[in-house]
């Protein structure tokens, strides 16, 4: 997208402008009417348009073309030219999204100044879009655990379609990153990704924010849906959307069009919709807080994003990525993890999931002891306090039990923690705890280890399968 499209019904004018711009090293395309103009745009969106506001013998005038271009290709700057210029036309063109206005007969130096500025604007917009796409790609979802691999496999499948996706999972698990992954690897990657944070928009302003508005004073102000035209709109925590807005969003999904607040014209949009929630939407429907019809429209492809507890094996890889990222972006120390700190991170509770892990690593790098490996004492809640180094404090029921029962309870908790840490992988667990795999099997059976976590469920199946083989 590097050419300049010149649209003018006067052949001499468009060829004159074309010759001037070619002499300056620009690639140029010409169109004499609205049909030729739209065909050129459909073939390849230009970097800049120079558009005559009056077009003889055309189905569309300059303002109509401007509206269409700003709807379908909002990043393309449009410079309006006219021999009948007046302040009202200039204001109308600027309100509709024109980059600038030049009156015929124009000064060549003035034209070149406007074109140079507009081309720089176009270049910066393209670079920003490229950077956004690279940011998502470079911060690709990290992990190699079975839970993560299953998630990524599902995401890769939906990138090839335009189906609506509903992402579910606990707060901080990476639902928005999953949505951005879908966008960045789809045919819409060069188009906008617009987030609608339902919880932060006041209910009385929701329609204005989503659909935009038209006023006499300010003209057209595009809403988030119109800004996302051609790309993806992401409804973050869709359960927070007000009931009145839900019905209007449902209509947009059905009709692919809407009317701006204060406007009368229908605005058509081409959108892919991705939604996310931490709540059980079926319960919300039962309580009358969410529309069944909207749920059915949004939940075409449901994908569950696993919690960090279900993918503890990924914690070292995620931690290494966060350390490198904070080093690049903030100049924080490029540190490694000690073996003990890695084990501690994998056995800690993470109610805030990946977001909480990221925050913990940032805090450790800011407040940490230096540039050496991160040690357990630097992690939250691991400070032993003055004079207490090396001591183990017994808590809960453990301190009240006889030695044999306490030892058995400790072994259960310890082995269960390690099994969950390694995602139910008996071989890796046995290697870490220093036991033969067969001995670990016998120990688990003697202790009656039972867990409701996914890792434990996998462990139970592994035990059954391996026992059958051993028999």
C-alpha positions as CSV (number, residue, x, y, z in Angstrom):
1,X,0.0,0.0,0.0
2,X,2.4,2.7,-1.3
3,X,0.7,4.4,-4.2
4,X,-1.3,7.7,-4.4
5,X,-4.8,7.5,-6.0
6,X,-5.8,10.7,-7.8
7,X,-9.6,11.0,-8.5
8,X,-10.7,13.9,-10.6
9,X,-13.2,14.2,-13.5
10,X,-11.0,16.6,-15.3
11,X,-8.4,14.6,-17.2
12,X,-5.9,17.5,-17.4
13,X,-6.0,18.1,-13.7
14,X,-5.5,14.5,-12.6
15,X,-2.7,14.0,-15.2
16,X,-1.0,17.2,-14.1
17,X,-1.1,16.2,-10.4
18,X,0.0,12.7,-11.4
19,X,3.0,14.0,-13.4
20,X,4.1,16.3,-10.5
21,X,3.9,13.4,-8.0
22,X,5.8,11.0,-10.3
23,X,8.5,13.6,-10.7
24,X,8.8,13.6,-6.9
25,X,9.2,9.8,-6.8
26,X,5.7,8.7,-5.9
27,X,3.8,5.8,-7.5
28,X,0.5,7.1,-8.9
29,X,-2.8,5.7,-10.0
30,X,-5.6,7.7,-11.7
31,X,-9.4,7.5,-11.7
32,X,-11.9,9.8,-13.6
33,X,-15.2,8.7,-11.9
34,X,-16.5,7.0,-8.8
35,X,-16.7,3.5,-10.4
36,X,-13.1,3.6,-11.5
37,X,-12.1,5.0,-8.1
38,X,-13.8,2.2,-6.2
39,X,-12.3,-0.4,-8.5
40,X,-8.8,0.9,-7.8
41,X,-9.4,0.8,-4.1
42,X,-10.8,-2.7,-4.2
43,X,-7.7,-3.8,-6.1
44,X,-5.3,-2.3,-3.6
45,X,-5.9,0.3,-0.9
46,X,-3.8,3.4,-1.6
47,X,-1.4,5.1,0.8
48,X,-3.1,8.4,0.1
49,X,-6.1,9.7,-1.9
50,X,-6.4,13.0,-3.6
51,X,-10.1,13.4,-4.3
52,X,-12.1,16.0,-6.2
53,X,-15.3,16.8,-4.4
54,X,-17.3,17.3,-7.6
55,X,-17.4,14.4,-10.0
56,X,-19.5,14.7,-13.2
57,X,-21.4,11.7,-14.5
58,X,-20.6,9.6,-11.4
59,X,-22.9,7.6,-9.1
60,X,-21.1,9.0,-6.1
61,X,-19.7,12.5,-5.4
62,X,-16.5,13.2,-3.4
63,X,-18.2,13.2,0.0
64,X,-19.9,9.9,-0.7
65,X,-16.5,8.3,-1.7
66,X,-14.9,9.9,1.4
67,X,-17.5,8.3,3.7
68,X,-17.0,4.9,2.1
69,X,-13.2,5.1,2.2
70,X,-13.1,6.2,5.9
71,X,-15.5,3.4,6.7
72,X,-13.7,0.6,4.9
73,X,-10.1,1.9,5.0
74,X,-10.0,4.3,8.0
75,X,-6.1,4.6,8.0
76,X,-6.0,6.0,4.4
77,X,-5.6,9.8,4.5
78,X,-7.9,11.6,2.0
79,X,-7.0,15.1,0.7
80,X,-10.1,16.9,-0.8
81,X,-9.6,19.3,-3.8
82,X,-12.3,21.5,-5.4
83,X,-12.7,24.4,-7.8
84,X,-15.9,25.5,-6.1
85,X,-14.4,25.5,-2.6
86,X,-15.8,27.4,0.3
87,X,-15.6,27.1,4.1
88,X,-18.8,25.1,4.4
89,X,-17.5,22.4,2.0
90,X,-14.1,22.3,3.7
91,X,-15.8,21.9,7.2
92,X,-18.1,19.2,5.8
93,X,-15.2,17.3,4.4
94,X,-13.1,17.5,7.5
95,X,-16.0,16.4,9.6
96,X,-16.3,13.3,7.4
97,X,-12.7,12.4,8.1
98,X,-10.8,14.2,5.3
99,X,-7.1,14.8,6.1
100,X,-7.0,18.3,4.5
101,X,-8.7,20.5,1.9
102,X,-7.1,22.3,-1.1
103,X,-8.9,24.8,-3.3
104,X,-8.3,24.9,-7.1
105,X,-6.4,26.4,-8.6
106,X,-3.8,25.1,-6.2
107,X,-0.2,26.1,-5.7
108,X,2.2,23.2,-6.4
109,X,4.3,24.0,-3.4
110,X,1.2,23.9,-1.2
111,X,0.1,20.6,-2.8
112,X,3.5,19.0,-2.1
113,X,3.5,20.1,1.5
114,X,0.1,18.6,2.1
115,X,1.0,15.4,0.2
116,X,4.3,15.0,2.1
117,X,2.5,15.4,5.5
118,X,-0.3,13.0,4.5
119,X,2.2,10.4,3.3
120,X,4.1,10.6,6.5
121,X,0.9,10.1,8.4
122,X,0.1,7.1,6.3
123,X,3.5,5.6,6.9
124,X,3.2,6.1,10.7
125,X,-0.2,4.5,10.7
126,X,1.1,1.4,8.8
127,X,4.1,1.2,11.1
128,X,1.9,1.3,14.2
129,X,-0.3,-1.5,12.7
130,X,2.8,-3.5,12.0
131,X,4.2,-2.9,15.5
132,X,0.9,-4.0,17.1
133,X,0.9,-7.2,15.0
134,X,4.6,-7.9,15.9
135,X,3.9,-7.2,19.6
136,X,1.3,-9.9,19.6
137,X,3.5,-12.3,17.7
138,X,6.6,-11.6,19.8
139,X,4.7,-12.0,23.0
140,X,3.1,-15.2,21.6
141,X,1.4,-17.3,24.2
142,X,4.2,-19.1,26.0
143,X,4.1,-22.7,27.2
144,X,4.6,-26.4,26.5
145,X,2.3,-28.0,29.0
146,X,-0.5,-30.3,27.7
147,X,-3.1,-27.8,28.8
148,X,-1.4,-25.0,26.9
149,X,-0.8,-27.1,23.8
150,X,-4.5,-28.0,23.7
151,X,-5.5,-24.3,24.0
152,X,-3.1,-23.2,21.3
153,X,-4.3,-26.0,19.0
154,X,-7.9,-24.7,19.4
155,X,-6.9,-21.1,18.8
156,X,-5.0,-22.0,15.6
157,X,-8.0,-23.7,14.2
158,X,-10.3,-20.7,14.7
159,X,-7.8,-18.3,13.1
160,X,-8.8,-19.8,9.7
161,X,-12.5,-18.8,10.1
162,X,-14.6,-15.8,11.0
163,X,-16.7,-17.7,13.6
164,X,-17.5,-15.9,16.8
165,X,-15.5,-17.1,19.7
166,X,-16.3,-17.1,23.4
167,X,-13.3,-17.3,25.7
168,X,-13.9,-18.4,29.3
169,X,-11.5,-18.7,32.2
170,X,-10.4,-17.1,35.5
171,X,-9.2,-13.5,35.8
172,X,-5.6,-13.1,34.6
173,X,-5.4,-16.3,32.7
174,X,-4.7,-14.6,29.3
175,X,-8.1,-14.4,27.6
176,X,-7.3,-11.1,25.9
177,X,-3.9,-12.4,24.7
178,X,-5.8,-15.4,23.3
179,X,-8.1,-13.1,21.4
180,X,-5.2,-11.1,20.1
181,X,-3.5,-14.3,19.0
182,X,-6.6,-15.2,16.9
183,X,-6.6,-11.7,15.3
184,X,-2.8,-11.6,14.7
185,X,-2.9,-15.0,12.9
186,X,-6.0,-14.4,10.9
187,X,-6.8,-12.8,7.5
188,X,-7.9,-9.7,9.4
189,X,-4.4,-9.2,11.0
190,X,-3.9,-5.9,9.2
191,X,-7.3,-4.5,10.3
192,X,-8.1,-3.0,13.7
193,X,-8.4,-4.9,17.0
194,X,-10.8,-2.9,19.2
195,X,-11.5,-3.8,22.8
196,X,-14.8,-3.0,24.5
197,X,-14.3,-3.1,28.2
198,X,-17.9,-3.5,29.3
199,X,-17.3,-3.0,33.0
200,X,-15.6,0.4,32.6
201,X,-18.2,2.0,30.4
202,X,-21.1,3.8,32.1
203,X,-24.4,2.1,31.1
204,X,-25.9,5.4,29.9
205,X,-23.0,6.0,27.6
206,X,-22.6,2.4,26.3
207,X,-24.6,3.0,23.0
208,X,-22.8,6.2,22.3
209,X,-19.4,4.5,22.9
210,X,-20.3,1.5,20.7
211,X,-22.3,3.1,17.9
212,X,-20.9,6.6,17.8
213,X,-22.9,9.8,17.5
214,X,-23.8,12.6,15.1
215,X,-24.2,16.2,16.3
216,X,-24.5,19.5,14.5
217,X,-21.5,20.9,16.3
218,X,-19.0,18.0,16.0
219,X,-20.3,16.1,13.0
220,X,-19.7,12.3,12.9
221,X,-17.9,10.7,15.9
222,X,-17.3,7.0,15.2
223,X,-18.0,4.5,17.9
224,X,-15.9,1.4,18.7
225,X,-17.9,-0.9,16.3
226,X,-17.3,1.4,13.4
227,X,-13.6,1.8,14.3
228,X,-13.3,-2.0,14.2
229,X,-14.8,-2.3,10.7
230,X,-12.9,-5.0,8.8
231,X,-11.2,-6.3,11.9
232,X,-12.1,-7.7,15.3
233,X,-14.2,-6.3,18.2
234,X,-13.3,-7.9,21.5
235,X,-16.0,-7.8,24.2
236,X,-14.0,-8.1,27.5
237,X,-16.2,-9.5,30.3
238,X,-19.3,-9.5,28.2
239,X,-21.4,-10.4,31.2
240,X,-21.1,-6.7,32.4
241,X,-22.9,-5.4,29.3
242,X,-26.2,-3.6,30.3
243,X,-29.4,-5.5,29.4
244,X,-30.6,-2.7,27.1
245,X,-27.3,-2.7,25.2
246,X,-27.4,-6.5,24.9
247,X,-30.5,-6.3,22.7
248,X,-29.0,-3.7,20.4
249,X,-25.7,-5.7,20.1
250,X,-27.8,-8.7,19.2
251,X,-29.5,-6.7,16.4
252,X,-26.1,-5.6,15.1
253,X,-24.9,-9.2,15.0
254,X,-28.0,-10.2,13.0
255,X,-28.1,-7.2,10.6
256,X,-24.4,-6.2,10.5
257,X,-25.5,-2.6,10.7
258,X,-26.6,0.1,13.2
259,X,-27.5,3.8,13.5
260,X,-25.3,6.2,15.3
261,X,-26.8,8.1,18.3
262,X,-28.4,11.2,16.8
263,X,-28.1,9.9,13.3
264,X,-30.5,8.5,10.7
265,X,-28.3,6.7,8.2
266,X,-27.6,3.0,8.6
267,X,-23.9,2.2,9.1
268,X,-22.8,-1.2,7.7
269,X,-19.9,-3.0,9.4
270,X,-17.9,-6.1,8.7
271,X,-16.7,-7.4,12.1
272,X,-15.4,-10.6,13.7
273,X,-16.6,-10.8,17.3
274,X,-14.6,-12.4,20.1
275,X,-16.0,-12.3,23.7
276,X,-14.7,-13.3,27.1
277,X,-16.0,-13.8,30.5
278,X,-14.9,-15.1,33.9
279,X,-18.5,-15.9,34.9
280,X,-20.9,-18.7,34.2
281,X,-23.1,-17.1,31.6
282,X,-25.8,-19.9,31.9
283,X,-26.2,-18.8,35.5
284,X,-26.4,-15.2,34.4
285,X,-29.1,-16.2,31.9
286,X,-31.0,-18.0,34.6
287,X,-30.9,-15.0,36.8
288,X,-32.2,-12.8,34.0
289,X,-29.0,-10.7,33.7
290,X,-27.9,-12.0,30.2
291,X,-29.9,-12.7,27.1
292,X,-30.1,-16.3,25.9
293,X,-30.3,-15.1,22.3
294,X,-27.1,-13.1,22.6
295,X,-25.3,-16.0,24.3
296,X,-26.3,-18.3,21.4
297,X,-24.9,-15.7,18.9
298,X,-21.6,-15.2,20.7
299,X,-20.9,-18.7,21.9
300,X,-20.4,-20.3,18.4
301,X,-16.9,-21.5,19.3
302,X,-16.4,-21.9,23.1
303,X,-12.8,-22.1,24.2
304,X,-11.7,-22.5,27.8
305,X,-8.4,-20.7,28.8
306,X,-6.8,-22.8,31.5
307,X,-5.7,-21.3,34.9
308,X,-2.0,-21.2,35.8
309,X,-2.7,-24.0,38.3
310,X,-3.6,-26.2,35.4
311,X,-0.3,-25.4,33.6
312,X,2.3,-25.1,36.4
313,X,4.9,-26.7,34.0
314,X,4.9,-23.4,32.0
315,X,5.9,-21.2,35.0
316,X,9.7,-21.4,34.3
317,X,9.2,-20.5,30.6
318,X,6.7,-17.7,31.4
319,X,9.1,-16.3,34.1
320,X,12.1,-16.3,31.7
321,X,10.0,-14.4,29.2
322,X,8.8,-11.8,31.7
323,X,12.4,-11.3,32.9
324,X,13.6,-10.7,29.4
325,X,10.6,-8.4,28.5
326,X,11.1,-6.2,31.6
327,X,14.9,-6.0,30.8
328,X,14.1,-4.7,27.3
329,X,11.2,-2.4,28.2
330,X,12.3,-1.0,31.6
331,X,16.0,-1.8,31.8
332,X,15.5,-4.1,34.9
333,X,18.2,-6.7,35.7
334,X,18.4,-9.7,33.4
335,X,18.4,-12.3,36.1
336,X,17.8,-16.1,36.1
337,X,15.9,-18.3,38.5
338,X,17.6,-20.4,41.1
339,X,16.5,-24.1,41.1
340,X,14.9,-23.5,44.6
341,X,13.0,-20.3,43.4
342,X,11.7,-22.1,40.3
343,X,10.4,-24.9,42.5
344,X,8.8,-22.4,44.9
345,X,7.1,-20.6,42.0
346,X,5.7,-23.8,40.7
347,X,4.2,-24.8,44.1
348,X,2.8,-21.4,45.1
349,X,-0.9,-20.6,44.7
350,X,-1.8,-18.2,41.9
351,X,-5.3,-16.9,42.2
352,X,-4.4,-14.1,39.9
353,X,-3.0,-16.5,37.3
354,X,-0.5,-15.4,34.7
355,X,-1.1,-11.7,35.4
356,X,-0.2,-12.2,39.1
357,X,3.0,-14.1,38.1
358,X,4.0,-11.2,35.8
359,X,3.4,-8.7,38.6
360,X,5.4,-10.8,41.1
361,X,8.4,-11.1,38.7
362,X,8.3,-7.3,38.0
363,X,8.3,-6.6,41.8
364,X,11.2,-9.0,42.4
365,X,13.3,-7.4,39.7
366,X,12.6,-3.9,41.0
367,X,13.1,-4.6,44.7
368,X,15.5,-7.6,44.4
369,X,18.9,-8.2,45.8
370,X,21.0,-7.6,42.7
371,X,21.9,-9.3,39.4
372,X,22.4,-12.9,40.6
373,X,19.9,-15.7,40.4
374,X,16.5,-15.0,42.0
375,X,16.3,-16.8,45.4
376,X,13.3,-18.0,47.3
377,X,13.7,-15.4,50.0
378,X,12.9,-12.7,47.4
379,X,9.5,-14.2,46.5
380,X,6.4,-12.9,48.2
381,X,5.7,-14.5,51.6
382,X,9.0,-16.2,51.7
383,X,10.9,-13.8,53.9
384,X,12.0,-15.8,57.0
385,X,12.6,-12.7,59.1
386,X,15.5,-11.9,61.3
387,X,17.2,-14.8,62.9
388,X,14.7,-17.3,61.5
389,X,16.6,-18.5,58.5
390,X,16.4,-22.3,58.1
391,X,13.6,-22.8,60.5
392,X,10.4,-24.7,59.6
393,X,7.2,-23.7,61.2
394,X,4.5,-26.3,61.6
395,X,1.0,-25.0,61.0
396,X,-2.6,-26.2,61.1
397,X,-3.4,-29.8,62.1
398,X,0.2,-31.0,61.4
399,X,1.6,-29.6,64.7
400,X,-1.1,-31.5,66.7
401,X,-0.5,-35.0,65.2
402,X,1.7,-37.8,66.4
403,X,4.9,-38.2,64.4
404,X,3.7,-41.1,62.2
405,X,0.5,-39.4,61.2
406,X,2.2,-36.1,60.7
407,X,4.8,-37.7,58.5
408,X,2.1,-39.4,56.4
409,X,0.2,-36.2,56.0
410,X,3.4,-34.3,55.0
411,X,4.3,-37.0,52.5
412,X,0.8,-36.8,51.0
413,X,0.9,-33.0,50.7
414,X,4.4,-33.0,49.4
415,X,3.9,-35.6,46.7
416,X,0.6,-34.1,45.6
417,X,2.3,-30.7,45.3
418,X,5.1,-32.2,43.2
419,X,2.7,-34.2,41.0
420,X,0.6,-31.1,40.3
421,X,3.8,-29.1,39.7
422,X,4.9,-31.5,36.9
423,X,1.4,-31.8,35.4
424,X,0.8,-35.4,36.5
425,X,4.0,-36.6,34.9
426,X,5.1,-39.5,37.2
427,X,8.6,-39.9,35.6
428,X,9.5,-36.2,36.2
429,X,8.0,-36.3,39.7
430,X,10.0,-39.4,40.6
431,X,13.2,-37.9,39.2
432,X,12.8,-34.7,41.2
433,X,11.9,-36.3,44.5
434,X,14.7,-38.9,44.1
435,X,12.6,-42.1,43.9
436,X,12.2,-44.9,41.4
437,X,9.0,-44.6,39.4
438,X,7.7,-48.0,40.7
439,X,8.5,-46.9,44.3
440,X,6.6,-43.7,43.8
441,X,3.6,-45.7,42.5
442,X,3.7,-47.9,45.6
443,X,4.1,-44.8,47.9
444,X,1.1,-43.0,46.3
445,X,-1.1,-46.1,46.7
446,X,-0.1,-46.6,50.3
447,X,-0.8,-43.0,51.1
448,X,-4.2,-43.1,49.2
449,X,-3.3,-39.9,47.4
450,X,-6.5,-38.4,45.8
451,X,-6.9,-35.0,44.1
452,X,-9.6,-33.2,42.2
453,X,-7.1,-31.1,40.1
454,X,-6.7,-31.9,36.4
455,X,-3.1,-33.0,37.1
456,X,-4.3,-35.5,39.7
457,X,-7.0,-36.8,37.4
458,X,-4.4,-37.4,34.7
459,X,-2.2,-39.1,37.3
460,X,-5.1,-41.5,38.2
461,X,-5.5,-42.4,34.6
462,X,-1.8,-42.9,34.1
463,X,-1.7,-45.2,37.1
464,X,-4.5,-47.3,35.8
465,X,-2.9,-47.6,32.4
466,X,0.5,-48.4,33.7
467,X,-0.8,-50.9,36.2
468,X,-2.6,-52.8,33.4
469,X,0.7,-52.9,31.5
470,X,2.7,-54.1,34.5
471,X,0.2,-56.8,35.2
